[in-house]
Amino acid sequence: MTKNNFDSDVIDDFGDEWEAYDQSIVDPDELEKQFLDYFKLLTWNESIRNGVAADFGCGTGRWARFVADKVSSLICIDASIKAVNVAKRNTADKSNCRVLQGKIDELPMADNSLDFAYSLGVLHHIPDTAAAIKNCTSKLKPGAPFLIYLYYAFDNRPKWYSLLWKFSNIFRSVISKMPFAVKYPVTNVISVFVYYPLARFALLLEKMGVNVSTFPLSEYRSKSFYTMRTDALDRFGTRLEQRFTKAEIKNMLEAADLIDIEFSDIAPFWCAIGYRK
């Protein structure tokens, strides 16, 4: 088991991000649409509804608010105390939801104790993603599902798409190391002059009957500007970002004792689910 499998700067980055964008003003319908996309692969069976679930890397608790209504008990974990405080506010009306501070390599529950767990957009920001996955799945009961979202390596996109990302990553490598007081306005500028125009142009093209599935930032075409600002900071403000192909993710999940692995066929990529042996 990997020890000290975390980056303190990344934890601080996300604490600042979730304080700035606590998601409390996002239209609930927009959040629900994203929630349904993430959880498309999961069947909310009786063992999950009557069981104990965990959110590993809960951030603001935006997904926990939906999950809490579908399970008996939900444990939310985040390494950042700032994120924990935001998540506690956002889930204050969910009496079956507990929010705790903890790192992936020091999870505060017993092995083989969970009926369901998920980690969305988190473990690719951890130095050893494979070890982190294994730490999470070790907490599952046999047969319990684990849902994960990891950044994809554009393995289902044209070559030019990957090249475009590599170009943008040059800017990320610089911006992400800036103090938060600088990177916050810088990423706002990116959201105004890059995210918003490209997203709304994709929406216009779609209304004209054009297939925009490979158009840059088309996934934001119907999302709010608030979400664009959040994700611009997430994308360009985070120091550690790893990307994986579908095959690499499957190998990591199998190494973490998961079987019957399935991948979602819709964005965001890649969402996958597997079941503990």
C-alpha positions as CSV (number, residue, x, y, z in Angstrom):
1,M,0.0,0.0,0.0
2,T,1.4,3.4,-1.0
3,K,2.1,5.7,1.9
4,N,1.8,9.5,1.7
5,N,0.0,9.1,-1.7
6,F,-1.0,12.8,-1.9
7,D,0.2,16.2,-3.1
8,S,-0.3,18.9,-0.4
9,D,-0.2,21.7,-3.1
10,V,-3.0,19.9,-5.0
11,I,-5.1,19.5,-1.8
12,D,-4.7,23.2,-1.1
13,D,-5.6,24.1,-4.7
14,F,-8.9,22.3,-4.5
15,G,-9.6,23.7,-1.1
16,D,-9.3,27.2,-2.6
17,E,-11.3,26.2,-5.6
18,W,-14.3,24.8,-3.6
19,E,-14.3,27.9,-1.4
20,A,-14.5,30.1,-4.5
21,Y,-17.1,27.9,-6.3
22,D,-19.1,26.1,-3.7
23,Q,-21.8,25.1,-6.2
24,S,-24.6,26.5,-4.0
25,I,-25.9,28.8,-6.8
26,V,-25.9,26.3,-9.6
27,D,-29.3,25.5,-11.1
28,P,-30.3,22.1,-9.5
29,D,-31.5,20.9,-12.9
30,E,-28.0,21.4,-14.3
31,L,-26.4,19.5,-11.5
32,E,-28.9,16.7,-11.7
33,K,-28.2,16.3,-15.4
34,Q,-24.5,16.0,-14.7
35,F,-25.3,13.6,-11.8
36,L,-27.3,11.3,-14.1
37,D,-24.5,11.3,-16.7
38,Y,-21.9,10.3,-14.1
39,F,-24.2,7.6,-12.5
40,K,-25.6,6.2,-15.8
41,L,-23.9,2.9,-15.2
42,L,-25.2,2.3,-11.7
43,T,-28.3,0.4,-10.8
44,W,-29.7,1.5,-7.5
45,N,-30.5,-1.9,-6.2
46,E,-31.8,-2.8,-2.7
47,S,-28.4,-3.5,-1.2
48,I,-27.2,0.0,-2.2
49,R,-30.4,1.7,-1.1
50,N,-30.3,0.0,2.3
51,G,-26.6,0.1,2.7
52,V,-23.6,2.3,3.5
53,A,-22.0,4.3,0.7
54,A,-18.9,6.5,0.5
55,D,-17.9,9.5,-1.6
56,F,-14.1,9.5,-2.0
57,G,-13.0,13.1,-2.7
58,C,-16.4,14.7,-2.1
59,G,-15.3,18.3,-2.9
60,T,-18.4,20.5,-2.3
61,G,-20.7,17.6,-1.8
62,R,-22.6,18.4,-5.0
63,W,-23.0,14.7,-5.9
64,A,-23.4,13.6,-2.3
65,R,-26.7,15.6,-2.1
66,F,-28.2,13.3,-4.8
67,V,-26.7,10.1,-3.5
68,A,-27.8,10.7,0.1
69,D,-31.4,10.5,-1.0
70,K,-30.8,7.1,-2.5
71,V,-28.8,5.3,0.3
72,S,-29.3,4.6,4.0
73,S,-26.0,6.2,5.0
74,L,-23.3,8.1,3.2
75,I,-19.8,8.9,4.3
76,C,-18.1,11.8,2.5
77,I,-14.3,12.0,2.6
78,D,-12.1,14.9,1.4
79,A,-8.4,15.7,2.1
80,S,-9.0,19.4,2.2
81,I,-10.5,20.9,5.4
82,K,-11.8,23.8,3.3
83,A,-13.7,21.4,1.1
84,V,-15.0,19.5,4.1
85,N,-16.4,22.7,5.5
86,V,-18.1,23.5,2.2
87,A,-19.5,20.0,1.9
88,K,-20.8,20.1,5.4
89,R,-22.8,23.3,4.6
90,N,-24.1,21.8,1.3
91,T,-25.3,18.6,2.9
92,A,-26.5,20.1,6.2
93,D,-30.0,19.0,5.4
94,K,-29.0,15.4,4.8
95,S,-29.2,13.7,8.2
96,N,-27.8,10.4,6.8
97,C,-24.6,12.1,5.5
98,R,-21.4,12.5,7.4
99,V,-18.5,14.6,6.0
100,L,-15.0,13.7,7.3
101,Q,-11.5,14.9,6.5
102,G,-9.2,12.1,5.3
103,K,-6.7,11.2,2.6
104,I,-7.1,8.3,0.2
105,D,-4.3,6.3,1.9
106,E,-5.8,6.8,5.3
107,L,-9.5,6.2,4.8
108,P,-11.5,6.2,8.1
109,M,-13.6,3.0,7.6
110,A,-13.0,-0.7,7.9
111,D,-12.1,-2.9,5.0
112,N,-15.0,-4.8,3.5
113,S,-17.5,-2.4,5.1
114,L,-19.2,-0.5,2.2
115,D,-22.1,-1.5,0.0
116,F,-21.2,1.1,-2.7
117,A,-18.4,3.7,-3.3
118,Y,-17.6,6.3,-5.9
119,S,-14.8,8.7,-6.8
120,L,-15.5,11.2,-9.5
121,G,-12.8,13.4,-11.0
122,V,-10.4,12.9,-8.0
123,L,-7.9,10.0,-8.3
124,H,-6.2,11.4,-11.5
125,H,-5.0,14.2,-9.2
126,I,-3.2,11.7,-6.9
127,P,0.5,10.7,-7.5
128,D,-0.2,6.9,-7.7
129,T,-3.7,6.5,-9.1
130,A,-3.6,2.7,-9.2
131,A,-2.7,2.5,-5.5
132,A,-5.4,5.0,-4.7
133,I,-8.0,2.9,-6.5
134,K,-6.9,-0.1,-4.6
135,N,-7.2,1.7,-1.3
136,C,-10.8,2.7,-2.2
137,T,-11.9,-0.8,-3.4
138,S,-10.5,-2.5,-0.3
139,K,-13.3,-0.8,1.7
140,L,-16.0,-2.5,-0.4
141,K,-17.9,-5.7,0.5
142,P,-17.7,-8.5,-2.0
143,G,-20.0,-7.8,-4.9
144,A,-20.3,-4.1,-4.1
145,P,-19.9,-1.7,-7.0
146,F,-17.3,1.0,-7.4
147,L,-18.0,3.9,-9.7
148,I,-15.1,6.0,-11.0
149,Y,-14.4,8.9,-13.3
150,L,-10.9,9.5,-14.5
151,Y,-9.7,12.0,-17.1
152,Y,-9.4,10.3,-20.5
153,A,-6.3,10.3,-22.7
154,F,-8.4,11.3,-25.8
155,D,-8.2,7.7,-27.0
156,N,-11.7,8.1,-28.5
157,R,-10.8,11.4,-30.2
158,P,-9.0,12.4,-33.4
159,K,-5.3,13.0,-33.2
160,W,-5.7,16.7,-33.6
161,Y,-7.8,16.8,-30.4
162,S,-4.9,15.4,-28.4
163,L,-2.5,17.9,-30.0
164,L,-4.8,20.8,-29.0
165,W,-4.8,19.6,-25.4
166,K,-1.0,19.4,-25.4
167,F,-0.9,23.0,-26.5
168,S,-3.3,24.1,-23.8
169,N,-1.3,22.1,-21.3
170,I,1.6,24.5,-21.8
171,F,-0.6,27.2,-20.3
172,R,-1.8,24.9,-17.5
173,S,1.7,24.1,-16.4
174,V,2.4,27.8,-15.9
175,I,-1.0,29.0,-14.5
176,S,-1.4,26.1,-12.0
177,K,1.7,27.2,-10.1
178,M,0.5,30.8,-9.7
179,P,-0.8,32.0,-6.3
180,F,-4.6,31.5,-6.1
181,A,-5.1,35.3,-6.1
182,V,-3.6,35.3,-9.6
183,K,-4.8,32.1,-11.1
184,Y,-8.5,32.8,-10.1
185,P,-8.8,35.9,-12.3
186,V,-6.6,34.4,-15.0
187,T,-8.9,31.4,-15.3
188,N,-11.9,33.7,-15.3
189,V,-10.5,35.4,-18.4
190,I,-10.0,31.9,-20.0
191,S,-13.7,31.1,-19.3
192,V,-14.8,34.4,-20.9
193,F,-12.6,34.3,-24.0
194,V,-12.3,30.5,-24.6
195,Y,-14.9,28.4,-22.8
196,Y,-17.9,30.6,-23.3
197,P,-17.5,31.5,-27.0
198,L,-16.5,27.9,-28.1
199,A,-19.3,26.3,-26.0
200,R,-22.0,28.7,-27.3
201,F,-20.8,28.3,-30.9
202,A,-21.0,24.5,-30.5
203,L,-24.6,25.0,-29.3
204,L,-25.4,27.1,-32.4
205,L,-23.9,24.5,-34.7
206,E,-25.9,21.8,-33.0
207,K,-29.1,23.7,-33.6
208,M,-28.1,23.9,-37.2
209,G,-27.9,20.1,-37.3
210,V,-24.1,19.8,-37.1
211,N,-22.6,16.9,-35.1
212,V,-20.5,18.7,-32.5
213,S,-19.3,15.6,-30.5
214,T,-15.6,16.4,-31.3
215,F,-15.9,20.1,-31.2
216,P,-13.6,21.6,-28.5
217,L,-15.5,22.3,-25.3
218,S,-18.8,21.2,-26.8
219,E,-19.7,19.5,-23.6
220,Y,-20.3,22.9,-22.1
221,R,-22.7,24.0,-24.8
222,S,-25.7,23.8,-22.5
223,K,-24.0,24.5,-19.2
224,S,-24.0,27.7,-17.2
225,F,-21.2,30.2,-17.2
226,Y,-20.7,29.4,-13.5
227,T,-19.8,25.8,-14.4
228,M,-17.4,27.0,-17.2
229,R,-15.6,29.3,-14.7
230,T,-15.4,26.4,-12.2
231,D,-14.0,24.0,-14.7
232,A,-11.6,26.5,-16.2
233,L,-10.1,26.9,-12.7
234,D,-10.2,23.1,-12.3
235,R,-8.5,22.5,-15.6
236,F,-5.8,25.3,-15.5
237,G,-5.4,25.7,-11.8
238,T,-4.5,22.2,-10.8
239,R,-0.8,21.3,-10.6
240,L,-1.1,17.5,-10.9
241,E,-3.2,16.0,-13.7
242,Q,-3.0,12.5,-15.1
243,R,-4.9,11.1,-18.1
244,F,-5.6,7.4,-18.9
245,T,-6.8,5.3,-21.8
246,K,-9.8,3.0,-21.4
247,A,-7.4,0.1,-21.4
248,E,-5.2,1.6,-18.7
249,I,-8.2,2.2,-16.5
250,K,-9.5,-1.3,-17.0
251,N,-6.1,-2.7,-16.0
252,M,-6.1,-0.6,-12.8
253,L,-9.6,-1.6,-11.8
254,E,-8.8,-5.3,-12.4
255,A,-5.6,-4.9,-10.3
256,A,-7.9,-3.5,-7.6
257,D,-9.9,-6.7,-7.5
258,L,-12.8,-5.5,-9.5
259,I,-14.7,-7.6,-12.1
260,D,-17.5,-7.1,-14.6
261,I,-16.0,-3.7,-15.6
262,E,-18.2,-1.5,-17.8
263,F,-17.5,1.9,-19.3
264,S,-20.0,4.6,-20.1
265,D,-20.6,5.5,-23.7
266,I,-21.3,9.2,-23.0
267,A,-19.3,12.1,-21.7
268,P,-17.6,12.7,-19.4
269,F,-14.9,10.2,-20.4
270,W,-14.0,7.8,-18.8
271,C,-16.7,6.8,-16.3
272,A,-16.5,3.1,-15.4
273,I,-18.0,0.7,-12.9
274,G,-16.7,-2.5,-11.5
275,Y,-17.7,-4.9,-8.7
276,R,-15.5,-6.2,-5.8
277,K,-14.5,-9.8,-6.1
